[in-house]
Amino acid sequence: MARRMRLTGFTRFLIVMVFLVPIAYIGASYYNGQDGLANFKKLIGLDKSETPASSRETAANPKGIAKLEERITQLNERITELELKNGELESKLESKDQEIVELKSRLMKCK
């Protein structure tokens, strides 16, 4: 005699959610005028057809590579500018900290 396995309320809830949530997502997508099934496939990663095509276009397109290299150069210049500005702000912060220490010592002498 095999005993029947009993499910807790939480287990039943999880099983219902596994089926209900995807159906609700697909329904909401259709309600919003989108292709719900395609959105769901894209969300879970089953729609692989678009990703390789775009990478092939970039590899075959030298203008795309040139634009990417130009963008990398611009970002590297921006990083350099921000590092310089960061150094300036750190030096200002140190000078202000020293000024605060001096003012505190003057205040203690006045009391």
N, C-alpha and C positions, 0 to 999 in steps of 0.2 A: 504494500500500500504506500503509494507516494503521497507525501504531504503537499498540499497546495501552498504555494509561496504567497505570502501576504505582503501587500504593498502599503507603505505608509502614505499619509496624505501628501507629504512633500514630494515623494517619488511620483505619485500620480500627477501632481502639479507640474513637475519637470517634464514628464512625458507629454502632457498636453501642450506645454510651451514649446517643445521641440517642433511640434507640427503647427501650432497656431501662429507663432511669430513670423515664420516665413510667408505663410498665407496672408497674414495681415500686411506685411511689407509689400508683397506683390499687389494686393488690393489697393493699398494707399498709393502706390506708384501709378496704377491704372487710373485711379481717381484724379491724380494730378496731371494726367495727360501724357505720361511717359510709358515706355515699354517696361512693365514691371518684371517680367521674366528675364529680359536682357539686363536690367539693373541688378537683379538678384544674382545672376551668373557673374556679372562683373564684380559684384561685391564679394562673392566667395572665391573668385579667381578661376572660374571655369571658362571665361571668355579670353582665350589666349591669342586669338587671331589678330587683334589690333596691335599688340605690343611688338612682335617681331617685325611687322611691316614698317612701323615708325623707326625702328632701329636700322633697318635696311636702307630706308630713305636717307637717314643721316649719314650712314657710311658711304653711300653712293653719291652724296651731294657735297662737293667740295666747298660750296658757298656756305653751307650749314656749318661745316667744320671751321671755316674761317671766322664765321660769326661767333662760334663758341670760343675760339681762341682769343678773339678780340674782347669778348665778355670776361674771360679769365684774366686778361691783362688789366681791364678796367677794375675788376674786383681786387686784384693784387695791389693796384695803386691806391684804392680806397682803404685797404687794410693798412698800408704804410702810413697814409694820412691819419688814420684813426690811432695808430700806435704812437705817432708823434704827438697828437693832441692828448692822448692818455698820459704820456710822459710829462707834458707841460702841466696838466691838471694835478698830477701826483706831486710835482715840485711846488706848485702853488699850495696844495694841501699841507705839505710839510712846513712851508713858511708860515701859513696861518696857524698851524699847531704850535710852532715856536712862539708866535706872537701871543697866542692864548696863554701859554705857560708864563711868558714875561708879564702879561697883564695880571695873571693870578698872583704872581709873586709880589708885584707892586701893591695889589689890593691887600695882601696879607701884611705888608709892611705898614700900610696906612691904618690898619686896625690896631 
